């Protein structure tokens, strides 16, 4: 098993660092990707910033308006089956 070659970069006079293209492509970080920076014992850790803040179901429960009475499990299963048939008829799946 061979180790990956070490890639290097330079810190500019403005404190900017260019990440090697091979790393950006492997991590799928296009231009404009926001990164979080963490100072660790072993060095600096870069991670892509999450697109959304983490949430819990109880934080968002009831945030969408609902019309009419609640659906039964049988009603929900029937709706899912009808949509699956509709998509299959359109060659979507």
Backbone torsions as a table, in degrees:
resi	resn	phi	psi	omega
1	UNK	NA	122.2	-178.9
2	UNK	-97.2	145.0	178.6
3	UNK	-79.8	149.9	176.6
4	UNK	-67.1	144.6	178.2
5	UNK	-67.0	145.7	178.0
6	UNK	-72.9	129.7	176.2
7	UNK	-100.3	145.8	-179.2
8	UNK	-125.0	160.5	176.2
9	UNK	-150.0	176.0	-176.9
10	UNK	-127.2	141.9	173.5
11	UNK	-84.6	126.5	-178.5
12	UNK	-77.6	173.8	178.1
13	UNK	-65.2	-19.6	177.1
14	UNK	-92.2	4.1	179.8
15	UNK	81.9	14.9	-179.0
16	UNK	-90.5	147.2	177.9
17	UNK	-127.4	133.6	176.2
18	UNK	-98.4	123.3	177.4
19	UNK	-79.9	137.5	179.6
20	UNK	-57.0	144.1	-176.5
21	UNK	-56.8	-39.5	-178.8
22	UNK	-59.5	-39.2	179.6
23	UNK	-71.6	-45.0	179.7
24	UNK	-60.2	-40.7	-179.9
25	UNK	-69.2	-42.7	-179.3
26	UNK	-63.5	-38.1	-179.6
27	UNK	-88.6	-4.2	-178.4
28	UNK	56.9	51.9	177.6
29	UNK	-108.2	91.7	177.3
30	UNK	-74.0	172.7	176.8
31	UNK	-57.1	137.6	179.4
32	UNK	94.5	-4.8	178.5
33	UNK	-64.2	127.8	177.1
34	UNK	-83.7	134.8	-178.9
35	UNK	-119.8	147.6	170.2
36	UNK	-96.2	145.4	-177.4
37	UNK	-118.8	126.0	-179.0
38	UNK	-126.9	129.9	177.3
39	UNK	-86.8	116.9	-179.4
40	UNK	-117.0	171.8	178.4
41	UNK	-62.0	-36.9	-177.2
42	UNK	-84.1	-12.5	-179.5
43	UNK	147.8	-154.2	-178.4
44	UNK	-98.0	133.3	179.8
45	UNK	-111.3	124.7	177.6
46	UNK	-108.5	134.1	175.9
47	UNK	-136.0	146.8	174.8
48	UNK	-65.5	134.6	179.4
49	UNK	-69.8	132.8	179.0
50	UNK	-60.2	143.5	-179.6
51	UNK	-67.1	-32.5	-178.3
52	UNK	-132.0	149.5	175.5
53	UNK	-67.9	143.9	178.8
54	UNK	-63.4	140.6	178.8
55	UNK	-130.9	160.0	175.7
56	UNK	-115.2	151.7	-179.9
57	UNK	-53.2	-38.9	-178.0
58	UNK	-67.7	-20.8	178.0
59	UNK	-73.7	-27.8	-175.2
60	UNK	-115.6	-2.7	-178.8
61	UNK	-58.1	129.3	178.1
62	UNK	79.2	10.5	-178.0
63	UNK	-79.5	-18.5	178.0
64	UNK	-101.2	139.4	-179.9
65	UNK	-68.8	149.6	179.1
66	UNK	-125.2	138.4	178.5
67	UNK	-114.5	134.6	175.2
68	UNK	81.3	-177.4	-178.1
69	UNK	-73.5	161.3	178.8
70	UNK	-65.9	147.9	179.1
71	UNK	-85.0	147.0	175.9
72	UNK	-82.8	166.7	177.1
73	UNK	-60.5	-40.4	179.5
74	UNK	-62.8	-40.8	177.9
75	UNK	-63.1	-42.0	-179.8
76	UNK	-65.3	-43.5	178.8
77	UNK	-62.3	-40.2	178.9
78	UNK	-64.3	-40.5	178.0
79	UNK	-64.4	-41.4	178.3
80	UNK	-64.5	-43.6	179.8
81	UNK	-63.1	-41.2	179.6
82	UNK	-64.3	-41.3	179.1
83	UNK	-67.6	-39.5	178.2
84	UNK	-62.1	-42.3	177.7
85	UNK	-63.8	-41.7	179.5
86	UNK	-61.5	-45.7	-179.8
87	UNK	-67.4	-39.1	179.5
88	UNK	-63.4	-38.7	179.0
89	UNK	-63.8	-27.3	178.9
90	UNK	-93.5	8.9	-178.2
91	UNK	58.9	35.9	178.0
92	UNK	-83.0	-28.8	-177.4
93	UNK	-140.3	NA	NA
